[in-house]
Amino acid sequence: MRVIIFPSILYLASAALGILTCYVSGVPNSDFFVGKAAQIALAYSSVVIGLNFVVSSLICVRIIYLARYVKRTLGEDSARMYT
């Protein structure tokens, strides 16, 4: 259960930064590529890439853990089909 806390925080941060990016870049006389909008968009992109990396890593670790568990439980010969 504790594993989900950090990705959840990153997800909420990405949602907030995405909304903030749309708001700041949508204000009259603003430019998406200059000023605060560009800085917020960079932060948004960084958080989304970090979230993707963390979640992908957690999925890989879980697959490896389950593969070892199946191999230990079923034995080397029986688990070969599943790992």
Secondary structure, DSSP 8 states (H G I E B T S, - for coil): -GGGHHHHHHHHHHHHHHHHHHHHHHSTT--TTSTHHHHHHHHHHHHHHHHHHHHHHHHHHHHHHHHHHHHHHH-HHHHTTT-
